[in-house]
Amino acid sequence: MKKSIFTLLLVSFCTVLTQAQFSRGIESITSNSVSIIKFGAAGKVWASTPGAGCAVYTPGTGWTYFNPTVTPIMKSDTITAIELYKINNVPTSFMATTNGVYYFHVPIDSIKSVWDSLPGLPNASVTGIIKSPDGKLYVSTEAGVSIYQADSPSYHISDIPNSALPLRNISDLQYKDVNFPGFYAATPDSGYFYSNDTTGYNYTTINTLSGLIDNHINCILIKADTTKHYLGTPSGLSVYSSATRTFTNFTTNTPIAQSLPENYVTAVDIDCDGNVWVGTRDSGIGIYNGTSFAYLNKGDGWPSNRITAIDCNSTTCQIWIGTADTGIIVLDSTRNVIESFLSGINNISSDEMDVKIFPQPATDALHFLVDKPYGQTEIILSDLTGKIVITKTVNNESDFMLDVSRLSQGLYIYSIKANNVLLKNGRISVIR
């Protein structure tokens, strides 16, 4: 039987939330569908949503949004890639879109009226962007790869046209090791390739003939020392060893300890302990420790099976997991703790109410203790599909209970309203 690490996560998660006393509810990112997550400087995190632009999360402040309807104007609401690094010690945020590349080269909390545009692109439809350790910015479009000086992005160095590339239709870029400059390029139908020198015209191509499980690549991760290449495909996960030039392929049919929860892989990253986190389209996450997989899925109460992005912060060891329906889940990988949820459920006046909820996890009853009575108050408990499972109305009380003894094990969303205004929401857990 496939084992799950959710029980440990659940208990640790509830302990953290109890200690934090739910001082904040669920943060809003305007959409529950997250396609890209990227860590920036000073604890900031960028996220993009399909057709809804992008947003940056600043600890202690919340989300700042960018799209064609807000100032400063983002000239596209479809973000295809994100790259973040410092120029002259100033954080700079690059957004690749279907209408070019736009970037801020000032701190996000500074006043700025426009995004700068990357000049000279041969095609406006951008599919990938990456900064190489040798100081170059590679941008892939439908017409090839454009190269810029990374510390002066307005300086266009050269273009590598499609005619000079071994494969076209690039869907994702990754950088190479600092001692071996260049880039890796994944495609949605022909495998992937990487540059063998700094000229940009000598490449190695890898596809199913080389042992890759599927030429349709959904995501690509190159280990920092380039010894391992991780390729997520609709047919499973392929891991390429540059030392032996061979692949190890993982699917649902590999030996049970090494089997994926689903073959359709959507995201891959490595945590601080070297564990490989594999997100799938409909079956949650598999976590591979080099010997066997552990699993996170909705059958064990995990918030979502539809994983779209995974980004591990090597400094803080936080893991941010984007989903197609439940926003972002934030974990501490060193302690197996779910730290918070950042979802598309809006907080209206969420800071006006302080609420303590215990015990966590609950088995029979949930005890709510709010900072003061709020008149006639409605408490609504919903499952993660949005179905209401419990409602209760109290009159001018600051201490009340909810009977959860008949609920199935899992996570639930609570909402507290007064006069039809949402005062607080968040998540609680029930365990059996």
C-alpha atoms as one frame of an Amber mdcrd trajectory, in Angstrom:
protein
   0.000   0.000   0.000   1.263   3.489  -0.837   2.090   5.348   2.333   1.135
   8.956   3.078   3.003  11.573   5.089  -0.145  13.654   5.504  -0.849  12.549
   9.085   2.456  14.044  10.244   1.839  17.156   8.187  -1.673  17.497   9.572
  -0.688  17.250  13.233   2.253  19.641  12.787   0.090  22.036  10.775  -2.584
  22.174  13.451  -0.004  22.788  16.163   1.415  25.732  14.241  -2.032  27.241
  13.605  -3.013  26.854  17.261   0.165  28.607  18.378  -0.417  31.382  15.845
  -4.034  31.690  17.092  -5.213  32.278  13.528  -3.973  35.854  13.682  -4.552
  36.032   9.925  -7.068  34.220   7.767  -6.679  33.000   4.206  -4.874  35.530
   2.046  -6.321  36.420  -1.347  -4.556  36.068  -4.687  -7.768  36.763  -6.695
  -7.684  33.295  -8.256  -7.390  29.737  -7.011  -5.574  28.628 -10.172  -1.819
  29.240  -9.918   0.497  28.462 -12.828   3.950  29.751 -11.751   5.591  30.434
  -8.375   8.970  32.127  -7.974  10.864  33.249  -4.853  12.291  36.773  -4.856
  14.363  38.940  -2.519  13.364  39.916   1.044  10.917  37.043   1.375   8.744
  38.175  -1.534   7.097  35.588  -3.741   5.732  36.062  -7.245   2.837  34.026
  -8.588   0.984  34.036 -11.877  -2.525  32.901 -12.691  -3.826  31.856 -16.125
  -5.433  34.896 -17.747  -5.342  37.004 -14.568  -1.864  38.559 -14.645   0.562
  38.153 -11.768   0.948  39.159  -8.148   3.752  39.557  -5.614   3.318  38.500
  -1.999   5.132  40.630   0.583   5.273  39.171   4.117   3.263  41.295   6.512
   1.626  43.244   3.688  -0.100  40.771   1.405  -0.597  40.726  -2.354   0.073
  43.406  -4.978  -1.539  42.698  -8.349  -0.477  43.413 -11.929  -2.580  43.021
 -15.077  -3.868  45.192 -17.945  -6.512  46.814 -15.705  -4.383  48.115 -12.803
  -1.556  50.650 -12.523   1.277  50.107 -13.229  -0.086  48.438 -16.355   1.022
  44.922 -17.245   0.440  44.759 -20.998  -0.575  41.114 -20.922  -2.616  39.025
 -18.509  -1.041  35.746 -19.615   2.299  35.113 -17.876   4.410  32.320 -19.369
   7.571  32.527 -17.237   9.081  34.512 -14.346  12.723  35.352 -13.643  13.999
  37.245 -10.586  17.463  38.499  -9.714  19.304  41.594  -8.513  20.823  44.249
 -10.766  23.302  46.441  -8.885  21.856  44.986  -5.678  18.322  46.074  -6.623
  15.667  43.315  -6.961  14.434  43.029 -10.530  11.351  41.120 -11.623  10.943
  39.871 -15.199   7.565  38.693 -16.485   7.532  36.783 -19.759   4.138  37.067
 -21.433   2.364  36.376 -24.698   2.949  40.042 -25.484   6.657  40.481 -24.716
   8.777  40.706 -21.557   8.152  43.357 -18.888  10.284  44.115 -15.869  10.639
  46.248 -12.752  14.150  47.178 -11.764  13.127  49.009  -8.593  11.793  47.539
  -5.330   8.158  46.614  -5.735   7.068  48.934  -2.932   8.575  51.962  -4.664
   6.467  54.281  -6.796   6.744  53.426 -10.475   4.246  54.226 -13.203   5.250
  51.734 -15.900   6.871  48.388 -16.495   9.946  48.527 -18.724   9.862  46.429
 -21.901  12.642  44.176 -23.129  13.572  45.530 -26.583  14.376  43.767 -29.837
  12.444  40.533 -29.449  11.918  38.880 -32.856   8.526  37.636 -31.705   6.174
  38.899 -28.991   5.049  35.456 -27.855   7.569  34.553 -25.126   7.747  30.984
 -23.822  10.679  31.110 -21.404  13.200  33.384 -19.700  16.266  32.513 -17.622
  19.385  34.229 -16.288  22.539  32.216 -16.865  25.360  32.276 -14.275  27.631
  33.767 -16.950  25.607  36.999 -16.858  23.300  36.530 -19.822  19.535  36.654
 -20.047  18.079  34.052 -22.425  14.572  34.631 -23.773  12.815  32.036 -25.928
  10.101  33.049 -28.380   8.365  31.411 -31.313  11.175  32.794 -33.510  14.159
  31.496 -31.510  16.241  32.549 -28.487  17.237  36.158 -27.814  20.238  36.919
 -25.586  20.600  40.042 -23.430  23.169  41.392 -21.015  21.649  40.403 -17.695
  22.780  43.453 -15.710  21.693  45.790 -18.534  18.585  44.127 -19.971  18.040
  46.923 -22.467  21.260  45.749 -24.177  20.364  43.158 -26.808  23.417  40.973
 -27.506  22.229  38.630 -30.241  19.557  36.220 -31.461  19.741  32.496 -32.085
  17.196  31.909 -34.861  15.094  28.773 -35.069  17.131  27.674 -38.069  20.202
  27.356 -35.820  18.451  25.432 -33.034  18.199  21.636 -33.064  14.594  21.791
 -31.833  11.957  24.475 -32.143   8.798  25.262 -30.211  10.633  25.783 -26.895
   8.328  25.631 -23.873  10.752  26.126 -20.960  14.329  27.251 -20.247  16.788
  26.346 -17.499  20.337  27.593 -16.897  23.529  25.594 -16.940  26.275  25.348
 -14.344  28.381  28.449 -13.721  31.453  26.565 -14.962  29.690  25.582 -18.148
  27.585  28.531 -19.343  24.575  28.100 -21.573  21.011  26.923 -21.285  18.663
  23.943 -21.368  15.516  24.098 -23.489  12.476  21.839 -23.178   9.903  21.359
 -25.912   6.292  20.126 -25.787   6.776  17.519 -28.516  10.446  16.794 -29.334
  12.352  16.211 -26.078  14.948  18.743 -24.916  18.409  20.040 -25.735  21.222
  22.007 -24.145  24.041  24.198 -25.390  27.577  22.819 -25.311  29.451  26.120
 -25.442  28.952  29.876 -25.207  28.451  30.407 -28.934  24.901  29.093 -28.784
  25.310  26.948 -31.879  26.516  23.579 -30.536  23.957  21.407 -28.785  23.156
  17.991 -27.390  19.644  16.722 -28.079  17.907  14.222 -25.821  14.667  12.443
 -26.655  12.988   9.036 -26.490  15.792   7.548 -28.572  18.113   8.454 -25.670
  15.815   6.814 -23.109  13.534   9.768 -22.276  10.126   8.361 -21.374   8.151
  10.852 -23.490   9.116  13.678 -25.863   6.248  15.811 -24.552   7.877  17.710
 -21.672   5.674  19.548 -19.173   8.460  20.718 -16.849  12.234  20.560 -16.570
  14.496  20.851 -13.526  18.286  20.760 -13.717  20.078  20.029 -10.451  22.418
  22.845  -9.456  25.548  20.826 -10.266  23.919  19.624 -13.538  24.485  15.960
 -12.593  20.759  15.182 -12.769  18.042  16.333 -15.168  14.422  15.894 -14.049
  11.823  15.817 -16.836   8.122  15.761 -16.098   6.002  14.364 -18.930   2.448
  13.061 -19.499   3.911   9.539 -19.291   5.886   9.809 -16.066   9.097  11.297
 -14.619  12.442  10.810 -16.378  15.682  11.382 -14.439  18.814  11.711 -16.570
  22.275  11.129 -15.119  24.924  13.180 -16.918  27.625  10.912 -15.457  26.271
   7.681 -16.938  24.202   9.282 -19.714  21.280   7.050 -18.811  17.692   7.589
 -17.687  15.777   6.260 -14.706  12.056   6.450 -15.425   9.298   6.526 -12.819
   5.654   5.702 -13.569   2.645   4.223 -11.791   3.880   0.815 -12.926   7.397
   0.916 -11.477   8.017  -1.123  -8.284   5.514  -0.048  -5.640   8.006   1.845
  -3.454   9.145   3.844  -6.492   5.814   4.362  -8.236   4.287   7.744  -9.048
   0.791   8.646  -7.852  -0.004   9.483 -11.497   1.948   9.498 -14.758   0.975
  13.030 -15.784   3.709  15.115 -14.099   3.171  18.886 -13.937   5.893  20.175
 -11.569   9.212  19.065 -10.045  11.551  20.579  -7.455  14.081  19.526  -4.789
  13.828  20.469  -1.111  16.610  21.331   1.327  17.121  17.670   2.249  17.462
  16.554  -1.353  13.984  15.027  -1.607  12.358  15.340  -5.035   8.797  16.720
  -4.993   6.757  15.580  -7.990   3.413  17.256  -8.661   0.782  15.585 -10.810
  -2.238  16.806 -12.729  -4.945  14.971 -10.766  -3.350  12.825  -8.037  -1.463
  15.127  -5.696   2.255  14.916  -4.900   4.865  12.179  -4.706   7.953  12.865
  -2.575  10.982  10.764  -3.479  13.831  10.377  -0.971  16.093   8.426  -3.310
  14.638   5.065  -2.304  10.861   5.351  -2.095   7.918   7.713  -2.516   5.606
   9.190   0.101   2.338  10.773  -1.032   0.097  13.764  -0.427  -3.418  13.575
  -1.861  -7.027  14.439  -1.112  -7.775  10.912   0.038  -5.783  11.769   3.152
  -7.208  15.281   3.485  -4.590  17.131   1.406  -6.212  20.304  -0.007  -5.841
  19.590  -3.738  -4.816  16.843  -6.138  -4.345  19.289  -9.025  -0.744  20.485
  -8.702   0.468  23.178 -11.108   3.705  24.541  -9.586   6.281  23.698  -6.901
   9.051  26.037  -5.784  11.454  25.228  -2.937  13.358  28.053  -1.265  16.886
  26.820  -0.564  17.398  29.561   2.050  14.271  29.194   4.188  13.409  25.621
   3.140   9.835  26.712   2.529   7.965  24.962  -0.273   5.243  26.851  -2.095
   2.839  24.597  -3.988   0.496  26.031  -6.595  -2.737  24.262  -7.417  -5.388
  24.540 -10.105  -8.254  24.945  -7.653  -7.101  25.742  -4.103  -4.545  28.540
  -4.428  -1.126  28.125  -2.797  -0.060  25.805   0.023   3.028  26.858   2.009
   5.101  24.240   3.847   8.265  24.066   5.901   9.992  21.018   4.438  12.466
  20.608   7.306   9.686  20.086   9.873   6.942  18.720   7.596   4.711  21.623
   8.627   1.972  23.245   6.562   2.484  26.874   7.518  -0.339  28.632   5.692
  -2.748  28.735   2.775  -2.922  31.568   0.264  -6.153  31.169  -1.631  -8.629
  33.069  -3.756 -11.111  33.452  -0.905 -11.239  37.150  -0.054 -10.790  38.413
   3.488 -13.198  41.246   4.156 -12.183  43.113   7.287 -10.275  40.004   8.336
  -8.074  41.934  10.744 -11.089  43.149  12.733 -11.583  39.805  14.430  -9.159
  37.698  16.430 -10.250  34.091  16.879  -8.777  31.079  18.607  -9.943  27.636
  17.493  -9.183  24.472  19.433  -8.527  21.610  19.721  -6.604  21.105  16.521
  -6.935  18.599  14.992 -10.516  18.104  16.184 -12.429  14.856  16.539 -15.828
  15.689  18.085 -16.141  19.435  18.664 -14.485  22.698  17.684 -14.266  25.469
  20.261 -14.309  29.041  18.870 -13.151  31.882  21.110 -13.369  35.351  19.519
 -12.009  38.610  20.925 -15.481  40.119  21.549 -19.187  39.554  20.734 -20.215
  40.679  17.242 -24.002  40.609  17.573 -25.784  37.990  15.496 -22.943  35.912
  14.059 -23.090  33.121  11.495 -20.465  30.364  11.369 -20.264  28.371   8.132
 -18.145  25.272   7.635 -17.519  24.066   4.052 -15.481  21.277   2.534 -12.763
  22.045  -0.015 -15.201  21.735  -2.922 -17.253  24.607  -1.462 -20.109  22.414
  -0.196 -21.519  23.727   3.106 -21.474  20.990   5.743 -22.355  22.937   8.920
 -23.995  26.298   9.668 -24.634  27.803  13.072 -25.930  31.165  14.266 -25.041
  32.628  17.662 -26.327  35.835  19.247 -23.798  38.226  20.761 -21.533  35.417
  21.961 -17.746  35.287  22.004 -17.460  31.632  23.010 -19.232  28.882  21.043
 -18.873  25.296  19.803 -19.369  23.381  16.537 -20.174  19.659  16.531 -17.908
  18.010  13.917 -18.292  14.431  15.107 -20.111  13.381  11.914 -17.617  14.902
   9.490 -15.110  12.846   7.538 -11.410  13.326   8.188  -9.905  16.204   6.229
  -9.532  19.952   5.925 -12.461  22.384   5.998 -12.969  26.099   5.457 -14.667
  28.120   8.180 -16.253  31.540   7.635 -17.516  33.871  10.355 -19.996  36.545
   9.273 -21.843  39.338  11.049 -24.466  41.472   9.291 -23.583  39.638   6.069
 -19.969  40.867   6.276 -17.160  38.327   6.327 -15.091  38.956   9.450 -12.751
  35.991   9.402 -12.101  32.787   7.491  -9.516  30.077   7.576  -9.048  26.332
   7.671  -9.532  23.717  10.336  -8.854  19.996  10.316 -10.802  16.968  11.453
  -9.015  13.715  12.170 -10.331  10.230  12.828
